[in-house]
Amino acid sequence: MQQENPAEILERVLDGVAVVERPDSADARADAGVDAWLRVRGGERVALQLKWAGEGWPQDVRRTAGGTPKRWPSNLVLLARRLSPGAIEWLRERGANWADAAGQARIVGPGGLLVIREPALPPPRRSRSDSMRWSPSAVSIAETLLARPDEPLRAARLARESGWSTAQTAEVLGALDGQAWTAKRGSARGPAAFRELVDAGGLLAAWSGAVADQPHLTRLAHRAGEDAMTVLRTRLGPALSESVGWAASGWAGLELTAPYTTTVPALHVYVAGEDFVGRLSGAIERAGLREVDEGGLVTFWVTDHHVLRLAEDREGLPVVSAPRLYADLSSFGARGQDAADHVRAELIDPLHPEPSARGSDDNAGGAR
């Protein structure tokens, strides 16, 4: 994809409102953090700083804005190819100046500049709350959507894959439609009716935030003298597999699915709720670990069978779905967010190509 020029995006957004002048490379002032000069009609020339956030996904925006003062500088504008709804929401909360190549913008800048071309906030939906209600079924069904390759969505099949009833699945899909993450296609009813996942990035951002906010019932265990992956592969994994429903996440899940870091500092393991007391205690003992109150090498999180049914075998060990791994890594903070972005690029984005890319693939395969 051709690289967008941030200054050109700003010029298009400000067309008729202000003039963007690019600093001469020979101008000493261009070396002082000035990316563009802005001349508002009737005003003086003002220096602007431009930050490029790539595709405009929430993690792109958070990374690019890292280190920005809490009070957003009036002369700083963040630019991207197309800002996702989740990214725009995050920027709104920061009071940021931003614009993208799609023509969306919110710039309250110096020199009296005011440009508001952001999408309207979604209107209230009848018989629904203004924001998504992340019930257990909604969390599970959304995870199933994000973990599977893009293809026409039908409630009955998605119900079988997620483990929920068809009626409950249809209700959740209606809520996702209301958030513009999915959309109906084909005829209104009948075998030709289906849905598409049209905003995987927006759904991933909202869903992962909801997952991160969920409290975990936790147990901790420790073993000294061995690195975490050795403990998992040779001791804990075999002991758990004897009698416990489980799946690895966090740094260990990253190492097993999309290696990114040189060390695995700790283990994070989901355990089925019915196994979280007696059977888990036996597995901890068989693995030669001891339970502790803090600072454990291993963190066990209780979960239900909906999370575990999406786990995949990696090197003989079960690992949570890629979206779940993304959400857990994101919750670890800055280093975890970098790892989560790697998971998204390697494991999630290939499942959900942009609509233009899907269209190209369809055309290459002939008319349908």
TAGIDA-V341517 format. One record per backbone hydrogen bond with DSSP energy under -1.0 kcal/mol. CO is the residue of the C=O (numbers start at 1). NH is the residue of the N-H. If there is no record, write none. Layout:
CO/NH
CO/NH
This chain:
5/9
6/10
7/11
8/12
9/13
10/14
14/17
14/18
19/39
21/37
24/27
27/30
28/31
29/32
36/48
37/21
38/46
39/19
40/43
46/38
48/35
48/36
49/77
51/79
53/56
54/81
55/82
56/84
57/61
58/62
59/63
60/64
61/65
65/68
73/76
75/49
77/51
78/99
79/53
80/101
84/88
85/89
86/90
87/91
88/92
89/93
90/94
91/96
92/95
97/78
98/106
99/80
100/103
104/100
105/117
106/98
107/115
110/113
115/107
125/128
133/135
135/139
136/140
137/141
138/142
139/143
140/144
141/145
142/146
143/147
153/195
154/158
155/159
156/160
157/161
158/162
159/163
165/169
166/170
167/171
168/172
169/173
170/174
171/175
172/176
173/177
174/178
176/181
177/180
181/198
181/199
183/196
185/194
190/193
194/185
195/153
196/183
199/203
200/204
201/205
202/206
203/207
204/208
205/209
206/210
207/211
208/212
209/213
211/214
217/302
219/300
220/292
221/298
222/290
227/231
228/232
229/233
230/234
231/235
231/236
232/237
235/239
236/240
237/241
240/243
240/244
245/272
247/270
248/320
249/253
250/254
251/255
252/256
253/257
254/258
267/299
268/249
269/301
270/247
271/303
272/275
273/276
275/280
277/281
278/282
279/283
280/284
281/285
282/286
283/287
284/289
285/288
290/222
297/267
298/221
299/269
300/219
301/271
303/273
304/308
305/309
308/311
312/319
314/317
317/314
318/248
319/312
321/325
322/326
323/327
324/328
325/329
326/330
327/331
329/332
330/333
333/337
334/338
335/339
336/340
337/341
338/342
339/343
340/344
341/345
342/346
343/347
343/348
344/349
348/351
349/352
351/150
354/358
355/359
356/360
357/361
358/362
359/363
360/364
361/365
363/366
